[in-house]
Each structure stands twice: as structure tokens, then as C-alpha cells.
Amino acid sequence: MKKLVGIALAATIGIGGLGTFATTKTHAAVNKQESTKSVYQVSDVQGEFMHIKVGKPWSMTPSGKQYKYVLFSENKIYVNPKTGVVTAYEEGAAEGRVLDKNGNVVAIWYITAFK
């Protein structure tokens, strides 16, 4: 009987210890400083809203050769990555980003295209 109680106690302590270790490790991974850096970088840039007409080009700002332009859209809205000129071929929405030569986001545009 003493052996059975001893085994049960050892198993309980062992499982409890593993639970504490797993919880501590997960907690440490969540609190790593690297996981918060990108959040702060993006939050420093205020997004601006722009309504554009389908078929009429519009340029994202800032502009210049030192910038690169990217656009995220599920609609037929496109950007020239070198000039920042946005053209919509159908109604819809898009998010445009202006990046500096180091790849940092310097401007965010929320674009809505209408007829």
C-alpha cells in the first residue's frame, strides 16, 4: 500500500512540475521583445483614406525614387511599384503601403475605388 501511495504522489508531483515548466516556457515566448517590435513600427504610421474613380490614375505619396510601393487588394486595383501610380479597373478596396529604401513603412493608404 505504501508503494502505491508513493507512486501516486511521485506521478502527481511529476505532472505538476511538467505543467509549470510548460506554462513558464510559453509565457516567456509570448513576452519576448522581438514579438512586439513590428507592432510598434506599424503603429507609428497613421493610415489615410482615399476614394478614387475607376479608370482614373492616382499617385500615392510620398513620391520619389527612394520609395517602393505595394498594394494589397482582392479587386482589380493595381499599383506601379516604382512610381506609386494606382489604377482601379473595378470597384473595390485596397491597402497601399509606401516603403523607404530600408523597407520601413512610411505611409499607409486605405483606398476605395468607385464608378
Biopython code that builds the backbone (N, CA, C, O; Angstrom):
import numpy as np
from Bio.PDB.StructureBuilder import StructureBuilder

atoms = [
    (1, "MET", "N", (0.819, -1.193, 0.000)),
    (1, "MET", "CA", (0.000, 0.000, 0.000)),
    (1, "MET", "C", (0.862, 1.256, 0.000)),
    (1, "MET", "O", (0.540, 2.232, -0.677)),
    (2, "LYS", "N", (1.980, 1.234, 0.773)),
    (2, "LYS", "CA", (2.868, 2.393, 0.828)),
    (2, "LYS", "C", (3.474, 2.664, -0.547)),
    (2, "LYS", "O", (3.649, 3.819, -0.934)),
    (3, "LYS", "N", (3.799, 1.583, -1.295)),
    (3, "LYS", "CA", (4.371, 1.759, -2.631)),
    (3, "LYS", "C", (3.365, 2.441, -3.562)),
    (3, "LYS", "O", (3.738, 3.317, -4.341)),
    (4, "LEU", "N", (2.107, 2.048, -3.485)),
    (4, "LEU", "CA", (1.075, 2.618, -4.338)),
    (4, "LEU", "C", (0.881, 4.110, -4.061)),
    (4, "LEU", "O", (0.738, 4.901, -4.993)),
    (5, "VAL", "N", (0.875, 4.493, -2.783)),
    (5, "VAL", "CA", (0.751, 5.899, -2.407)),
    (5, "VAL", "C", (1.976, 6.675, -2.872)),
    (5, "VAL", "O", (1.851, 7.800, -3.356)),
    (6, "GLY", "N", (3.153, 6.086, -2.729)),
    (6, "GLY", "CA", (4.398, 6.736, -3.160)),
    (6, "GLY", "C", (4.424, 6.968, -4.658)),
    (6, "GLY", "O", (4.854, 8.026, -5.119)),
    (7, "ILE", "N", (3.967, 5.985, -5.422)),
    (7, "ILE", "CA", (3.937, 6.117, -6.887)),
    (7, "ILE", "C", (2.935, 7.199, -7.300)),
    (7, "ILE", "O", (3.224, 8.016, -8.174)),
    (8, "ALA", "N", (1.762, 7.202, -6.671)),
    (8, "ALA", "CA", (0.746, 8.210, -6.989)),
    (8, "ALA", "C", (1.252, 9.613, -6.672)),
    (8, "ALA", "O", (1.037, 10.543, -7.449)),
    (9, "LEU", "N", (1.930, 9.767, -5.523)),
    (9, "LEU", "CA", (2.468, 11.070, -5.132)),
    (9, "LEU", "C", (3.555, 11.523, -6.105)),
    (9, "LEU", "O", (3.588, 12.690, -6.497)),
    (10, "ALA", "N", (4.439, 10.613, -6.494)),
    (10, "ALA", "CA", (5.516, 10.944, -7.434)),
    (10, "ALA", "C", (4.942, 11.345, -8.793)),
    (10, "ALA", "O", (5.418, 12.285, -9.429)),
    (11, "ALA", "N", (3.912, 10.616, -9.226)),
    (11, "ALA", "CA", (3.291, 10.937, -10.514)),
    (11, "ALA", "C", (2.639, 12.313, -10.472)),
    (11, "ALA", "O", (2.744, 13.075, -11.433)),
    (12, "THR", "N", (1.969, 12.639, -9.375)),
    (12, "THR", "CA", (1.318, 13.944, -9.233)),
    (12, "THR", "C", (2.337, 15.068, -9.247)),
    (12, "THR", "O", (2.144, 16.076, -9.926)),
    (13, "ILE", "N", (3.417, 14.904, -8.504)),
    (13, "ILE", "CA", (4.470, 15.929, -8.469)),
    (13, "ILE", "C", (5.116, 16.073, -9.839)),
    (13, "ILE", "O", (5.387, 17.189, -10.281)),
    (14, "GLY", "N", (5.364, 14.964, -10.510)),
    (14, "GLY", "CA", (5.990, 14.994, -11.836)),
    (14, "GLY", "C", (5.120, 15.700, -12.857)),
    (14, "GLY", "O", (5.611, 16.533, -13.619)),
    (15, "ILE", "N", (3.836, 15.380, -12.882)),
    (15, "ILE", "CA", (2.924, 16.017, -13.836)),
    (15, "ILE", "C", (2.768, 17.499, -13.515)),
    (15, "ILE", "O", (2.738, 18.330, -14.422)),
    (16, "GLY", "N", (2.668, 17.834, -12.236)),
    (16, "GLY", "CA", (2.567, 19.237, -11.830)),
    (16, "GLY", "C", (3.797, 20.019, -12.234)),
    (16, "GLY", "O", (3.693, 21.161, -12.681)),
    (17, "GLY", "N", (4.958, 19.414, -12.080)),
    (17, "GLY", "CA", (6.210, 20.073, -12.470)),
    (17, "GLY", "C", (6.282, 20.307, -13.960)),
    (17, "GLY", "O", (6.737, 21.359, -14.409)),
    (18, "LEU", "N", (5.830, 19.318, -14.740)),
    (18, "LEU", "CA", (5.820, 19.488, -16.193)),
    (18, "LEU", "C", (4.868, 20.601, -16.606)),
    (18, "LEU", "O", (5.177, 21.385, -17.502)),
    (19, "GLY", "N", (3.718, 20.672, -15.959)),
    (19, "GLY", "CA", (2.754, 21.728, -16.265)),
    (19, "GLY", "C", (3.326, 23.099, -15.985)),
    (19, "GLY", "O", (3.144, 24.022, -16.779)),
    (20, "THR", "N", (4.017, 23.245, -14.867)),
    (20, "THR", "CA", (4.636, 24.530, -14.525)),
    (20, "THR", "C", (5.717, 24.885, -15.530)),
    (20, "THR", "O", (5.821, 26.040, -15.943)),
    (21, "PHE", "N", (6.530, 23.904, -15.933)),
    (21, "PHE", "CA", (7.595, 24.147, -16.900)),
    (21, "PHE", "C", (7.012, 24.584, -18.243)),
    (21, "PHE", "O", (7.479, 25.549, -18.848)),
    (22, "ALA", "N", (5.991, 23.868, -18.700)),
    (22, "ALA", "CA", (5.386, 24.195, -19.995)),
    (22, "ALA", "C", (4.751, 25.583, -19.956)),
    (22, "ALA", "O", (4.877, 26.348, -20.912)),
    (23, "THR", "N", (4.081, 25.907, -18.874)),
    (23, "THR", "CA", (3.444, 27.214, -18.748)),
    (23, "THR", "C", (4.483, 28.322, -18.718)),
    (23, "THR", "O", (4.312, 29.353, -19.368)),
    (24, "THR", "N", (5.557, 28.116, -17.969)),
    (24, "THR", "CA", (6.613, 29.120, -17.866)),
    (24, "THR", "C", (7.267, 29.341, -19.224)),
    (24, "THR", "O", (7.528, 30.480, -19.609)),
    (25, "LYS", "N", (7.531, 28.270, -19.944)),
    (25, "LYS", "CA", (8.176, 28.389, -21.240)),
    (25, "LYS", "C", (7.265, 29.132, -22.227)),
    (25, "LYS", "O", (7.740, 29.990, -22.971)),
    (26, "THR", "N", (5.996, 28.821, -22.241)),
    (26, "THR", "CA", (5.057, 29.502, -23.128)),
    (26, "THR", "C", (4.967, 30.978, -22.774)),
    (26, "THR", "O", (4.961, 31.835, -23.658)),
    (27, "HIS", "N", (4.898, 31.272, -21.505)),
    (27, "HIS", "CA", (4.811, 32.656, -21.041)),
    (27, "HIS", "C", (6.046, 33.448, -21.487)),
    (27, "HIS", "O", (5.931, 34.597, -21.915)),
    (28, "ALA", "N", (7.215, 32.831, -21.386)),
    (28, "ALA", "CA", (8.449, 33.512, -21.789)),
    (28, "ALA", "C", (8.446, 33.780, -23.293)),
    (28, "ALA", "O", (8.897, 34.838, -23.731)),
    (29, "ALA", "N", (7.943, 32.836, -24.084)),
    (29, "ALA", "CA", (7.917, 33.027, -25.534)),
    (29, "ALA", "C", (6.977, 34.164, -25.925)),
    (29, "ALA", "O", (7.256, 34.896, -26.874)),
    (30, "VAL", "N", (5.887, 34.317, -25.218)),
    (30, "VAL", "CA", (4.937, 35.384, -25.524)),
    (30, "VAL", "C", (5.516, 36.748, -25.176)),
    (30, "VAL", "O", (5.218, 37.733, -25.852)),
    (31, "ASN", "N", (6.334, 36.822, -24.138)),
    (31, "ASN", "CA", (6.868, 38.102, -23.687)),
    (31, "ASN", "C", (8.205, 38.477, -24.313)),
    (31, "ASN", "O", (8.842, 39.420, -23.844)),
    (32, "LYS", "N", (8.653, 37.787, -25.341)),
    (32, "LYS", "CA", (9.905, 38.158, -25.999)),
    (32, "LYS", "C", (9.773, 39.543, -26.609)),
    (32, "LYS", "O", (8.727, 39.885, -27.162)),
    (33, "GLN", "N", (10.819, 40.334, -26.513)),
    (33, "GLN", "CA", (10.789, 41.692, -27.062)),
    (33, "GLN", "C", (10.660, 41.683, -28.584)),
    (33, "GLN", "O", (10.063, 42.598, -29.151)),
    (34, "GLU", "N", (11.207, 40.668, -29.256)),
    (34, "GLU", "CA", (11.146, 40.635, -30.711)),
    (34, "GLU", "C", (9.703, 40.591, -31.210)),
    (34, "GLU", "O", (9.410, 41.087, -32.297)),
    (35, "SER", "N", (8.809, 40.007, -30.432)),
    (35, "SER", "CA", (7.430, 39.876, -30.891)),
    (35, "SER", "C", (6.671, 41.193, -30.836)),
    (35, "SER", "O", (5.595, 41.296, -31.424)),
    (36, "THR", "N", (7.189, 42.186, -30.161)),
    (36, "THR", "CA", (6.474, 43.459, -30.071)),
    (36, "THR", "C", (7.069, 44.536, -30.972)),
    (36, "THR", "O", (6.433, 45.571, -31.174)),
    (37, "LYS", "N", (8.248, 44.333, -31.513)),
    (37, "LYS", "CA", (8.887, 45.371, -32.321)),
    (37, "LYS", "C", (8.064, 45.728, -33.554)),
    (37, "LYS", "O", (7.866, 46.911, -33.832)),
    (38, "SER", "N", (7.584, 44.745, -34.292)),
    (38, "SER", "CA", (6.847, 45.047, -35.516)),
    (38, "SER", "C", (5.535, 45.763, -35.222)),
    (38, "SER", "O", (5.086, 46.584, -36.022)),
    (39, "VAL", "N", (4.926, 45.466, -34.101)),
    (39, "VAL", "CA", (3.682, 46.139, -33.733)),
    (39, "VAL", "C", (3.937, 47.620, -33.535)),
    (39, "VAL", "O", (3.155, 48.449, -34.001)),
    (40, "TYR", "N", (5.021, 47.970, -32.852)),
    (40, "TYR", "CA", (5.330, 49.379, -32.629)),
    (40, "TYR", "C", (5.695, 50.084, -33.926)),
    (40, "TYR", "O", (5.322, 51.241, -34.118)),
    (41, "GLN", "N", (6.411, 49.420, -34.816)),
    (41, "GLN", "CA", (6.802, 50.058, -36.068)),
    (41, "GLN", "C", (5.588, 50.396, -36.919)),
    (41, "GLN", "O", (5.517, 51.486, -37.486)),
    (42, "VAL", "N", (4.649, 49.495, -37.014)),
    (42, "VAL", "CA", (3.474, 49.728, -37.840)),
    (42, "VAL", "C", (2.567, 50.771, -37.206)),
    (42, "VAL", "O", (1.970, 51.579, -37.917)),
    (43, "SER", "N", (2.452, 50.770, -35.884)),
    (43, "SER", "CA", (1.521, 51.686, -35.226)),
    (43, "SER", "C", (1.988, 53.137, -35.285)),
    (43, "SER", "O", (1.188, 54.040, -35.039)),
    (44, "ASP", "N", (3.241, 53.387, -35.598)),
    (44, "ASP", "CA", (3.738, 54.757, -35.702)),
    (44, "ASP", "C", (3.241, 55.456, -36.966)),
    (44, "ASP", "O", (3.276, 56.684, -37.043)),
    (45, "VAL", "N", (2.784, 54.699, -37.944)),
    (45, "VAL", "CA", (2.354, 55.265, -39.216)),
    (45, "VAL", "C", (0.827, 55.354, -39.226)),
    (45, "VAL", "O", (0.134, 54.348, -39.072)),
    (46, "GLN", "N", (0.324, 56.554, -39.405)),
    (46, "GLN", "CA", (-1.123, 56.755, -39.491)),
    (46, "GLN", "C", (-1.595, 56.451, -40.911)),
    (46, "GLN", "O", (-0.978, 56.893, -41.881)),
    (47, "GLY", "N", (-2.672, 55.709, -41.031)),
    (47, "GLY", "CA", (-3.242, 55.426, -42.338)),
    (47, "GLY", "C", (-4.137, 56.566, -42.798)),
    (47, "GLY", "O", (-4.783, 57.230, -41.986)),
    (48, "GLU", "N", (-4.169, 56.786, -44.110)),
    (48, "GLU", "CA", (-5.032, 57.819, -44.682)),
    (48, "GLU", "C", (-5.998, 57.161, -45.663)),
    (48, "GLU", "O", (-5.663, 56.156, -46.290)),
    (49, "PHE", "N", (-7.178, 57.720, -45.793)),
    (49, "PHE", "CA", (-8.202, 57.184, -46.670)),
    (49, "PHE", "C", (-8.261, 57.987, -47.964)),
    (49, "PHE", "O", (-8.120, 59.210, -47.962)),
    (50, "MET", "N", (-8.473, 57.269, -49.075)),
    (50, "MET", "CA", (-8.558, 57.928, -50.379)),
    (50, "MET", "C", (-9.617, 57.232, -51.215)),
    (50, "MET", "O", (-9.637, 56.004, -51.306)),
    (51, "HIS", "N", (-10.498, 58.016, -51.825)),
    (51, "HIS", "CA", (-11.501, 57.496, -52.749)),
    (51, "HIS", "C", (-11.039, 57.857, -54.153)),
    (51, "HIS", "O", (-10.774, 59.022, -54.451)),
    (52, "ILE", "N", (-10.945, 56.854, -55.006)),
    (52, "ILE", "CA", (-10.514, 57.109, -56.384)),
    (52, "ILE", "C", (-11.595, 56.621, -57.343)),
    (52, "ILE", "O", (-12.414, 55.766, -57.005)),
    (53, "LYS", "N", (-11.575, 57.180, -58.532)),
    (53, "LYS", "CA", (-12.541, 56.795, -59.555)),
    (53, "LYS", "C", (-11.946, 55.682, -60.415)),
    (53, "LYS", "O", (-10.770, 55.722, -60.778)),
    (54, "VAL", "N", (-12.776, 54.688, -60.735)),
    (54, "VAL", "CA", (-12.336, 53.576, -61.582)),
    (54, "VAL", "C", (-11.850, 54.135, -62.918)),
    (54, "VAL", "O", (-12.539, 54.934, -63.553)),
    (55, "GLY", "N", (-10.658, 53.707, -63.340)),
    (55, "GLY", "CA", (-10.083, 54.127, -64.615)),
    (55, "GLY", "C", (-9.260, 55.402, -64.563)),
    (55, "GLY", "O", (-8.577, 55.728, -65.533)),
    (56, "LYS", "N", (-9.307, 56.132, -63.453)),
    (56, "LYS", "CA", (-8.544, 57.377, -63.343)),
    (56, "LYS", "C", (-7.345, 57.148, -62.415)),
    (56, "LYS", "O", (-7.536, 56.863, -61.233)),
    (57, "PRO", "N", (-6.107, 57.268, -62.930)),
    (57, "PRO", "CA", (-4.916, 57.028, -62.100)),
    (57, "PRO", "C", (-4.770, 58.049, -60.972)),
    (57, "PRO", "O", (-5.175, 59.205, -61.096)),
    (58, "TRP", "N", (-4.190, 57.596, -59.889)),
    (58, "TRP", "CA", (-3.920, 58.443, -58.719)),
    (58, "TRP", "C", (-2.568, 58.021, -58.146)),
    (58, "TRP", "O", (-2.238, 56.835, -58.160)),
    (59, "SER", "N", (-1.784, 58.973, -57.643)),
    (59, "SER", "CA", (-0.444, 58.679, -57.120)),
    (59, "SER", "C", (-0.406, 58.702, -55.598)),
    (59, "SER", "O", (-0.873, 59.644, -54.958)),
    (60, "MET", "N", (0.166, 57.633, -55.035)),
    (60, "MET", "CA", (0.385, 57.596, -53.588)),
    (60, "MET", "C", (1.526, 58.544, -53.241)),
    (60, "MET", "O", (2.445, 58.736, -54.037)),
    (61, "THR", "N", (1.465, 59.127, -52.064)),
    (61, "THR", "CA", (2.545, 59.989, -51.580)),
    (61, "THR", "C", (3.060, 59.427, -50.268)),
    (61, "THR", "O", (2.312, 58.740, -49.571)),
    (62, "PRO", "N", (4.290, 59.687, -49.909)),
    (62, "PRO", "CA", (5.282, 60.495, -50.613)),
    (62, "PRO", "C", (5.738, 59.812, -51.902)),
    (62, "PRO", "O", (5.548, 58.610, -52.087)),
    (63, "SER", "N", (6.333, 60.595, -52.773)),
    (63, "SER", "CA", (6.791, 60.051, -54.044)),
    (63, "SER", "C", (8.272, 60.341, -54.229)),
    (63, "SER", "O", (8.826, 61.259, -53.624)),
    (64, "GLY", "N", (8.890, 59.547, -55.067)),
    (64, "GLY", "CA", (10.311, 59.718, -55.357)),
    (64, "GLY", "C", (10.974, 58.382, -55.609)),
    (64, "GLY", "O", (10.408, 57.326, -55.324)),
    (65, "LYS", "N", (12.176, 58.440, -56.145)),
    (65, "LYS", "CA", (12.904, 57.217, -56.491)),
    (65, "LYS", "C", (13.334, 56.414, -55.269)),
    (65, "LYS", "O", (13.617, 55.221, -55.382)),
    (66, "GLN", "N", (13.387, 57.056, -54.097)),
    (66, "GLN", "CA", (13.840, 56.359, -52.896)),
    (66, "GLN", "C", (12.731, 55.514, -52.258)),
    (66, "GLN", "O", (12.967, 54.845, -51.251)),
    (67, "TYR", "N", (11.522, 55.539, -52.836)),
    (67, "TYR", "CA", (10.392, 54.798, -52.275)),
    (67, "TYR", "C", (9.972, 53.641, -53.171)),
    (67, "TYR", "O", (10.175, 53.661, -54.385)),
    (68, "LYS", "N", (9.379, 52.631, -52.537)),
    (68, "LYS", "CA", (8.802, 51.490, -53.246)),
    (68, "LYS", "C", (7.347, 51.392, -52.795)),
    (68, "LYS", "O", (7.024, 51.725, -51.655)),
    (69, "TYR", "N", (6.476, 50.940, -53.684)),
    (69, "TYR", "CA", (5.046, 50.938, -53.407)),
    (69, "TYR", "C", (4.481, 49.526, -53.532)),
    (69, "TYR", "O", (4.779, 48.812, -54.490)),
    (70, "VAL", "N", (3.665, 49.130, -52.558)),
    (70, "VAL", "CA", (2.997, 47.830, -52.601)),
    (70, "VAL", "C", (1.507, 48.048, -52.352)),
    (70, "VAL", "O", (1.106, 49.000, -51.683)),
    (71, "LEU", "N", (0.702, 47.149, -52.901)),
    (71, "LEU", "CA", (-0.748, 47.270, -52.776)),
    (71, "LEU", "C", (-1.336, 45.895, -52.491)),
    (71, "LEU", "O", (-0.943, 44.904, -53.107)),
    (72, "PHE", "N", (-2.271, 45.841, -51.562)),
    (72, "PHE", "CA", (-2.960, 44.606, -51.213)),
    (72, "PHE", "C", (-4.435, 44.781, -51.554)),
    (72, "PHE", "O", (-5.104, 45.658, -51.007)),
    (73, "SER", "N", (-4.941, 43.946, -52.460)),
    (73, "SER", "CA", (-6.341, 44.058, -52.856)),
    (73, "SER", "C", (-6.828, 42.742, -53.441)),
    (73, "SER", "O", (-6.075, 42.021, -54.096)),
    (74, "GLU", "N", (-8.088, 42.442, -53.198)),
    (74, "GLU", "CA", (-8.721, 41.287, -53.824)),
    (74, "GLU", "C", (-9.457, 41.705, -55.093)),
    (74, "GLU", "O", (-10.021, 40.864, -55.792)),
    (75, "ASN", "N", (-9.452, 42.982, -55.386)),
    (75, "ASN", "CA", (-10.122, 43.515, -56.571)),
    (75, "ASN", "C", (-9.085, 43.868, -57.623)),
    (75, "ASN", "O", (-7.884, 43.736, -57.387)),
    (76, "LYS", "N", (-9.546, 44.314, -58.781)),
    (76, "LYS", "CA", (-8.638, 44.701, -59.862)),
    (76, "LYS", "C", (-8.173, 46.135, -59.648)),
    (76, "LYS", "O", (-8.544, 47.049, -60.385)),
    (77, "ILE", "N", (-7.352, 46.304, -58.622)),
    (77, "ILE", "CA", (-6.742, 47.594, -58.300)),
    (77, "ILE", "C", (-5.242, 47.341, -58.234)),
    (77, "ILE", "O", (-4.785, 46.483, -57.479)),
    (78, "TYR", "N", (-4.484, 48.081, -59.017)),
    (78, "TYR", "CA", (-3.058, 47.810, -59.143)),
    (78, "TYR", "C", (-2.228, 49.067, -58.897)),
    (78, "TYR", "O", (-2.719, 50.191, -59.005)),
    (79, "VAL", "N", (-0.944, 48.845, -58.561)),
    (79, "VAL", "CA", (-0.015, 49.949, -58.363)),
    (79, "VAL", "C", (1.261, 49.663, -59.145)),
    (79, "VAL", "O", (1.700, 48.517, -59.243)),
    (80, "ASN", "N", (1.848, 50.712, -59.698)),
    (80, "ASN", "CA", (3.172, 50.601, -60.288)),
    (80, "ASN", "C", (4.152, 50.666, -59.118)),
    (80, "ASN", "O", (4.204, 51.689, -58.435)),
    (81, "PRO", "N", (4.939, 49.602, -58.860)),
    (81, "PRO", "CA", (5.800, 49.571, -57.674)),
    (81, "PRO", "C", (6.907, 50.624, -57.660)),
    (81, "PRO", "O", (7.477, 50.905, -56.605)),
    (82, "LYS", "N", (7.216, 51.207, -58.815)),
    (82, "LYS", "CA", (8.279, 52.219, -58.868)),
    (82, "LYS", "C", (7.753, 53.647, -58.791)),
    (82, "LYS", "O", (8.416, 54.523, -58.235)),
    (83, "THR", "N", (6.567, 53.889, -59.343)),
    (83, "THR", "CA", (6.049, 55.263, -59.387)),
    (83, "THR", "C", (4.957, 55.536, -58.354)),
    (83, "THR", "O", (4.712, 56.690, -58.001)),
    (84, "GLY", "N", (4.304, 54.488, -57.871)),
    (84, "GLY", "CA", (3.227, 54.671, -56.901)),
    (84, "GLY", "C", (1.899, 55.056, -57.513)),
    (84, "GLY", "O", (0.976, 55.442, -56.796)),
    (85, "VAL", "N", (1.783, 54.957, -58.844)),
    (85, "VAL", "CA", (0.526, 55.285, -59.512)),
    (85, "VAL", "C", (-0.435, 54.107, -59.364)),
    (85, "VAL", "O", (-0.131, 52.981, -59.756)),
    (86, "VAL", "N", (-1.605, 54.397, -58.786)),
    (86, "VAL", "CA", (-2.632, 53.385, -58.546)),
    (86, "VAL", "C", (-3.721, 53.538, -59.599)),
    (86, "VAL", "O", (-4.174, 54.649, -59.876)),
    (87, "THR", "N", (-4.143, 52.410, -60.189)),
    (87, "THR", "CA", (-5.243, 52.415, -61.144)),
    (87, "THR", "C", (-6.215, 51.304, -60.774)),
    (87, "THR", "O", (-5.816, 50.160, -60.559)),
    (88, "ALA", "N", (-7.486, 51.652, -60.703)),
    (88, "ALA", "CA", (-8.533, 50.672, -60.413)),
    (88, "ALA", "C", (-9.276, 50.350, -61.704)),
    (88, "ALA", "O", (-9.630, 51.250, -62.466)),
    (89, "TYR", "N", (-9.510, 49.067, -61.943)),
    (89, "TYR", "CA", (-10.252, 48.631, -63.119)),
    (89, "TYR", "C", (-11.638, 48.125, -62.753)),
    (89, "TYR", "O", (-12.415, 47.741, -63.627)),
    (90, "GLU", "N", (-11.949, 48.124, -61.457)),
    (90, "GLU", "CA", (-13.279, 47.780, -60.963)),
    (90, "GLU", "C", (-13.449, 48.385, -59.579)),
    (90, "GLU", "O", (-12.471, 48.788, -58.949)),
    (91, "GLU", "N", (-14.677, 48.450, -59.110)),
    (91, "GLU", "CA", (-14.928, 48.964, -57.767)),
    (91, "GLU", "C", (-14.363, 47.993, -56.740)),
    (91, "GLU", "O", (-14.322, 46.784, -56.967)),
    (92, "GLY", "N", (-13.932, 48.533, -55.617)),
    (92, "GLY", "CA", (-13.394, 47.683, -54.565)),
    (92, "GLY", "C", (-12.549, 48.473, -53.593)),
    (92, "GLY", "O", (-12.576, 49.703, -53.560)),
    (93, "ALA", "N", (-11.796, 47.724, -52.801)),
    (93, "ALA", "CA", (-10.956, 48.343, -51.773)),
    (93, "ALA", "C", (-9.550, 47.780, -51.842)),
    (93, "ALA", "O", (-9.328, 46.678, -52.344)),
    (94, "ALA", "N", (-8.599, 48.556, -51.327)),
    (94, "ALA", "CA", (-7.199, 48.137, -51.318)),
    (94, "ALA", "C", (-6.471, 48.837, -50.183)),
    (94, "ALA", "O", (-6.911, 49.870, -49.677)),
    (95, "GLU", "N", (-5.352, 48.252, -49.797)),
    (95, "GLU", "CA", (-4.451, 48.901, -48.841)),
    (95, "GLU", "C", (-3.119, 49.086, -49.538)),
    (95, "GLU", "O", (-2.516, 48.121, -50.008)),
    (96, "GLY", "N", (-2.660, 50.323, -49.606)),
    (96, "GLY", "CA", (-1.384, 50.630, -50.226)),
    (96, "GLY", "C", (-0.372, 51.032, -49.173)),
    (96, "GLY", "O", (-0.708, 51.690, -48.189)),
    (97, "ARG", "N", (0.870, 50.631, -49.389)),
    (97, "ARG", "CA", (1.941, 51.000, -48.458)),
    (97, "ARG", "C", (3.110, 51.588, -49.224)),
    (97, "ARG", "O", (3.483, 51.108, -50.294)),
    (98, "VAL", "N", (3.676, 52.636, -48.651)),
    (98, "VAL", "CA", (4.869, 53.270, -49.206)),
    (98, "VAL", "C", (6.025, 52.871, -48.301)),
    (98, "VAL", "O", (5.979, 53.076, -47.088)),
    (99, "LEU", "N", (7.069, 52.294, -48.911)),
    (99, "LEU", "CA", (8.236, 51.824, -48.167)),
    (99, "LEU", "C", (9.454, 52.661, -48.529)),
    (99, "LEU", "O", (9.623, 53.055, -49.683)),
    (100, "ASP", "N", (10.303, 52.933, -47.539)),
    (100, "ASP", "CA", (11.553, 53.629, -47.841)),
    (100, "ASP", "C", (12.577, 52.616, -48.339)),
    (100, "ASP", "O", (12.272, 51.429, -48.458)),
    (101, "LYS", "N", (13.796, 53.083, -48.630)),
    (101, "LYS", "CA", (14.803, 52.191, -49.216)),
    (101, "LYS", "C", (15.228, 51.074, -48.270)),
    (101, "LYS", "O", (15.797, 50.077, -48.716)),
    (102, "ASN", "N", (14.962, 51.221, -46.963)),
    (102, "ASN", "CA", (15.283, 50.175, -45.988)),
    (102, "ASN", "C", (14.125, 49.216, -45.754)),
    (102, "ASN", "O", (14.251, 48.270, -44.976)),
    (103, "GLY", "N", (13.001, 49.449, -46.418)),
    (103, "GLY", "CA", (11.837, 48.585, -46.268)),
    (103, "GLY", "C", (10.899, 48.976, -45.143)),
    (103, "GLY", "O", (9.964, 48.236, -44.834)),
    (104, "ASN", "N", (11.131, 50.128, -44.524)),
    (104, "ASN", "CA", (10.249, 50.604, -43.455)),
    (104, "ASN", "C", (9.004, 51.253, -44.047)),
    (104, "ASN", "O", (9.086, 51.967, -45.047)),
    (105, "VAL", "N", (7.862, 51.006, -43.437)),
    (105, "VAL", "CA", (6.607, 51.610, -43.889)),
    (105, "VAL", "C", (6.592, 53.080, -43.476)),
    (105, "VAL", "O", (6.717, 53.404, -42.295)),
    (106, "VAL", "N", (6.437, 53.965, -44.460)),
    (106, "VAL", "CA", (6.392, 55.404, -44.167)),
    (106, "VAL", "C", (4.997, 55.990, -44.376)),
    (106, "VAL", "O", (4.700, 57.075, -43.878)),
    (107, "ALA", "N", (4.141, 55.277, -45.109)),
    (107, "ALA", "CA", (2.763, 55.741, -45.309)),
    (107, "ALA", "C", (1.870, 54.548, -45.610)),
    (107, "ALA", "O", (2.289, 53.586, -46.253)),
    (108, "ILE", "N", (0.639, 54.628, -45.136)),
    (108, "ILE", "CA", (-0.369, 53.608, -45.415)),
    (108, "ILE", "C", (-1.594, 54.311, -45.996)),
    (108, "ILE", "O", (-2.057, 55.321, -45.466)),
    (109, "TRP", "N", (-2.107, 53.759, -47.093)),
    (109, "TRP", "CA", (-3.291, 54.312, -47.747)),
    (109, "TRP", "C", (-4.384, 53.260, -47.779)),
    (109, "TRP", "O", (-4.145, 52.120, -48.179)),
    (110, "TYR", "N", (-5.582, 53.638, -47.359)),
    (110, "TYR", "CA", (-6.766, 52.786, -47.466)),
    (110, "TYR", "C", (-7.582, 53.345, -48.630)),
    (110, "TYR", "O", (-8.159, 54.428, -48.538)),
    (111, "ILE", "N", (-7.616, 52.595, -49.712)),
    (111, "ILE", "CA", (-8.153, 53.094, -50.976)),
    (111, "ILE", "C", (-9.496, 52.431, -51.287)),
    (111, "ILE", "O", (-9.647, 51.215, -51.171)),
    (112, "THR", "N", (-10.453, 53.248, -51.679)),
    (112, "THR", "CA", (-11.750, 52.758, -52.132)),
    (112, "THR", "C", (-11.961, 53.251, -53.556)),
    (112, "THR", "O", (-11.865, 54.447, -53.828)),
    (113, "ALA", "N", (-12.249, 52.317, -54.466)),
    (113, "ALA", "CA", (-12.490, 52.680, -55.863)),
    (113, "ALA", "C", (-13.991, 52.622, -56.144)),
    (113, "ALA", "O", (-14.671, 51.677, -55.745)),
    (114, "PHE", "N", (-14.493, 53.639, -56.833)),
    (114, "PHE", "CA", (-15.918, 53.706, -57.169)),
    (114, "PHE", "C", (-16.078, 54.123, -58.626)),
    (114, "PHE", "O", (-15.143, 54.645, -59.234)),
    (115, "LYS", "N", (-17.278, 53.890, -59.192)),
    (115, "LYS", "CA", (-17.539, 54.268, -60.592)),
    (115, "LYS", "C", (-18.062, 55.675, -60.679)),
    (115, "LYS", "O", (-18.337, 56.165, -61.774)),
]
sb = StructureBuilder()
sb.init_structure("model")
sb.init_model(0)
sb.init_chain("A")
sb.init_seg("    ")
for serial, (resi, resn, name, xyz) in enumerate(atoms, 1):
    if name == "N":
        sb.init_residue(resn, " ", resi, " ")
    sb.init_atom(name, np.array(xyz, "f"), 0.0, 1.0, " ", f" {name:<3s}", serial, name[0])
structure = sb.get_structure()
